[in-house]
Amino acid sequence: MKKKNNNITDIDRLEAAQYPLLMVKYNSISALVKCRILTSTQIQACGEFSLIQTEQDKINQLKKLNIKDITEYAGTMHNIVKESLVQPTYKQIMDMAQANELCINAKVKLDELKLKCQSLPFDLQRKQLEEEIDKKRIWVDLILPEDFLSGIFCYALDLNRSDIKKVTEEMLLNAAVLAEKWHKAPHEYITGMFTEFNEMDIDKRAFMVLYEKRKNHEDVA
């Protein structure tokens, strides 16, 4: 490819189009990074989670937080941010934040706690130790500032353009009933701006809602 007079090549333009500069907050300070919007396959490889909040989800949130669920979500967010960052990379940011050594020490401690946990019977002491392990895992996965992680997470999942957060439990139920009746996918009965991952999320959650309604003997079409 020919070099232009301003020293910007076609490759530079392609890279700029694929990985545009993104302004994110890092401890409330604006910073420029290059990230990528992840594909459905890349997102699924990062962990199991849903972007849809049903009425049952809201009820569960009012109850005591489940440390296992928080641990899994923290791990998924960590993986998504790490996968999305192009420049600087996750490792480079950890180096700049001088957080690598802290994580290494924490992981050594985690390994020690896991070995200790394996030698304990299934009693209250082991349960308390397992909770301590989970809390340390959350700390390691979310060691970078919350505003930074949230900004990258939203971009990686294309949440600013998606309508997935507007999907309600009633929409899911109606879509599942129609999909079952006409042998189609539930997402085909919900209009909006959705990524491939969003459509898969809708399909899964829609049939889950329908199953729960029938299990509780609620009247559905």
C-alpha positions as CSV (number, residue, x, y, z in Angstrom):
1,M,0.0,0.0,0.0
2,K,1.2,3.5,-0.9
3,K,2.5,5.8,1.8
4,K,0.6,9.1,1.9
5,N,2.3,12.5,2.3
6,N,1.0,12.9,5.8
7,N,2.6,9.5,6.7
8,I,-0.8,7.9,7.3
9,T,-1.1,4.6,5.5
10,D,-4.2,2.7,4.4
11,I,-3.4,0.2,7.2
12,D,-3.5,3.0,9.7
13,R,-6.9,4.0,8.5
14,L,-8.2,0.5,8.7
15,E,-6.9,0.1,12.2
16,A,-8.5,3.4,13.2
17,A,-11.8,2.3,11.8
18,Q,-11.6,-1.1,13.5
19,Y,-10.4,0.2,16.8
20,P,-11.4,3.8,17.2
21,L,-10.1,5.8,20.2
22,L,-12.5,5.6,23.2
23,M,-12.6,8.1,26.0
24,V,-13.1,6.4,29.3
25,K,-12.8,7.5,32.9
26,Y,-10.0,6.2,35.2
27,N,-10.6,7.3,38.7
28,S,-12.6,10.2,37.3
29,I,-9.7,11.2,35.0
30,S,-10.4,11.0,31.2
31,A,-8.2,8.6,29.3
32,L,-7.9,7.5,25.7
33,V,-7.8,3.8,24.8
34,K,-8.3,1.5,21.9
35,C,-10.9,-1.3,22.4
36,R,-12.9,-3.7,20.3
37,I,-16.5,-4.6,20.4
38,L,-16.6,-8.3,21.1
39,T,-18.3,-11.0,19.0
40,S,-20.9,-13.3,20.5
41,T,-18.3,-16.1,20.6
42,Q,-15.7,-13.9,22.4
43,I,-18.4,-12.8,24.9
44,Q,-19.5,-16.4,25.7
45,A,-15.9,-17.5,26.2
46,C,-15.6,-14.9,29.0
47,G,-18.3,-16.4,31.1
48,E,-22.0,-17.2,31.6
49,F,-24.2,-14.1,32.2
50,S,-27.3,-12.3,31.1
51,L,-27.9,-8.6,30.3
52,I,-31.7,-8.9,30.9
53,Q,-33.2,-8.1,34.3
54,T,-36.6,-9.9,34.9
55,E,-38.9,-9.2,37.8
56,Q,-37.5,-12.3,39.6
57,D,-34.0,-10.9,39.2
58,K,-35.1,-7.7,40.9
59,I,-36.7,-9.7,43.8
60,N,-33.4,-11.7,44.1
61,Q,-31.4,-8.4,44.3
62,L,-33.5,-7.3,47.3
63,K,-32.4,-10.4,49.2
64,K,-28.9,-11.0,50.6
65,L,-26.3,-10.8,47.9
66,N,-24.9,-14.2,46.9
67,I,-21.1,-14.1,47.1
68,K,-20.8,-16.9,44.5
69,D,-22.8,-14.9,41.9
70,I,-20.7,-11.8,42.6
71,T,-17.5,-13.8,42.2
72,E,-18.7,-15.2,38.8
73,Y,-19.8,-11.8,37.6
74,A,-16.5,-10.2,38.7
75,G,-14.6,-12.9,36.8
76,T,-16.7,-12.4,33.7
77,M,-16.2,-8.6,33.7
78,H,-12.5,-9.1,34.2
79,N,-12.3,-11.4,31.2
80,I,-14.4,-9.1,29.0
81,V,-12.3,-6.0,29.8
82,K,-9.1,-8.0,29.2
83,E,-10.4,-9.4,25.9
84,S,-11.6,-6.0,24.7
85,L,-8.5,-3.8,25.4
86,V,-6.3,-3.4,22.3
87,Q,-4.0,-0.5,23.2
88,P,-2.8,-0.3,25.9
89,T,-3.3,-3.9,26.7
90,Y,-4.7,-5.1,30.1
91,K,-1.2,-6.1,31.1
92,Q,0.2,-2.7,30.2
93,I,-2.5,-0.9,32.2
94,M,-1.8,-3.2,35.2
95,D,1.9,-2.3,34.9
96,M,1.1,1.4,34.7
97,A,-1.2,1.1,37.8
98,Q,1.6,-0.9,39.6
99,A,-1.0,-3.5,40.3
100,N,0.7,-6.6,39.0
101,E,2.7,-7.3,42.1
102,L,-0.4,-6.8,44.3
103,C,-2.2,-9.4,42.2
104,I,0.7,-11.8,42.2
105,N,0.8,-11.7,46.0
106,A,-2.9,-12.0,46.3
107,K,-2.9,-15.1,44.0
108,V,-0.2,-16.7,46.1
109,K,-2.4,-16.2,49.1
110,L,-5.3,-17.6,47.2
111,D,-3.4,-20.8,46.4
112,E,-2.5,-21.2,50.1
113,L,-6.1,-20.7,51.2
114,K,-7.4,-23.2,48.5
115,L,-4.9,-25.9,49.8
116,K,-6.0,-25.2,53.4
117,C,-9.7,-25.4,52.3
118,Q,-9.2,-28.8,50.7
119,S,-8.0,-30.3,54.0
120,L,-11.0,-29.1,55.9
121,P,-14.3,-31.1,56.4
122,F,-17.5,-29.6,55.0
123,D,-18.4,-27.5,58.1
124,L,-18.8,-23.8,59.1
125,Q,-15.1,-23.2,59.1
126,R,-14.7,-24.4,55.5
127,K,-17.7,-22.3,54.4
128,Q,-16.1,-19.2,56.0
129,L,-12.8,-19.9,54.3
130,E,-14.5,-20.4,50.9
131,E,-16.1,-17.0,51.3
132,E,-12.8,-15.5,52.1
133,I,-11.4,-17.1,48.9
134,D,-14.2,-15.7,46.9
135,K,-13.7,-12.2,48.3
136,K,-10.1,-12.3,47.4
137,R,-10.9,-13.5,43.9
138,I,-13.3,-10.5,43.4
139,W,-10.6,-8.1,44.7
140,V,-8.1,-9.5,42.1
141,D,-10.6,-9.4,39.2
142,L,-11.8,-5.9,40.0
143,I,-8.5,-4.3,41.1
144,L,-8.7,-1.6,38.4
145,P,-11.0,1.4,39.1
146,E,-14.8,0.7,38.8
147,D,-15.4,3.6,36.3
148,F,-12.7,2.3,34.0
149,L,-14.0,-1.3,34.1
150,S,-17.6,-0.3,33.6
151,G,-16.7,2.0,30.6
152,I,-14.8,-0.8,28.8
153,F,-17.4,-3.4,29.7
154,C,-20.2,-1.2,28.2
155,Y,-18.2,-0.6,25.0
156,A,-17.2,-4.2,24.6
157,L,-20.8,-5.3,24.7
158,D,-22.0,-2.4,22.6
159,L,-24.5,-1.5,25.3
160,N,-24.7,2.2,24.4
161,R,-26.4,1.3,21.1
162,S,-28.3,-1.8,22.2
163,D,-31.9,-2.0,23.4
164,I,-31.3,-5.1,25.5
165,K,-31.8,-3.2,28.8
166,K,-35.3,-2.2,27.7
167,V,-36.5,-5.9,27.3
168,T,-39.0,-6.8,30.0
169,E,-40.2,-10.0,31.5
170,E,-43.6,-9.5,29.8
171,M,-41.9,-9.1,26.4
172,L,-39.9,-12.3,27.0
173,L,-43.0,-14.2,27.9
174,N,-45.0,-13.1,24.9
175,A,-42.1,-13.8,22.6
176,A,-41.6,-17.3,24.0
177,V,-45.3,-18.1,23.6
178,L,-45.3,-16.9,20.0
179,A,-42.0,-18.6,19.2
180,E,-43.3,-21.9,20.6
181,K,-46.5,-21.6,18.6
182,W,-44.9,-20.7,15.3
183,H,-41.6,-22.6,15.7
184,K,-39.4,-19.5,15.6
185,A,-36.9,-17.9,17.9
186,P,-38.2,-15.5,20.6
187,H,-35.9,-12.7,19.5
188,E,-37.8,-12.6,16.2
189,Y,-40.8,-11.2,18.1
190,I,-39.0,-8.4,19.9
191,T,-38.0,-5.4,17.8
192,G,-35.0,-3.2,18.5
193,M,-31.3,-2.8,18.1
194,F,-29.7,-6.1,19.2
195,T,-26.4,-7.8,18.8
196,E,-26.1,-11.5,18.1
197,F,-25.3,-12.0,21.8
198,N,-28.4,-10.0,22.7
199,E,-30.5,-12.3,20.5
200,M,-29.1,-15.4,22.1
201,D,-29.7,-13.8,25.6
202,I,-33.3,-13.1,24.7
203,D,-34.0,-16.6,23.4
204,K,-32.6,-18.2,26.5
205,R,-34.2,-16.0,29.0
206,A,-37.6,-16.0,27.2
207,F,-37.9,-19.8,27.4
208,M,-36.7,-19.7,31.1
209,V,-39.5,-17.2,31.9
210,L,-42.1,-19.4,30.1
211,Y,-40.8,-22.5,31.9
212,E,-41.0,-20.8,35.3
213,K,-44.6,-19.6,34.7
214,R,-45.7,-23.1,33.8
215,K,-43.9,-24.6,36.7
216,N,-45.7,-22.3,39.0
217,H,-49.0,-23.1,37.3
218,E,-49.5,-19.6,36.1
219,D,-51.9,-18.9,33.3
220,V,-50.0,-18.5,30.0
221,A,-51.3,-18.8,26.5
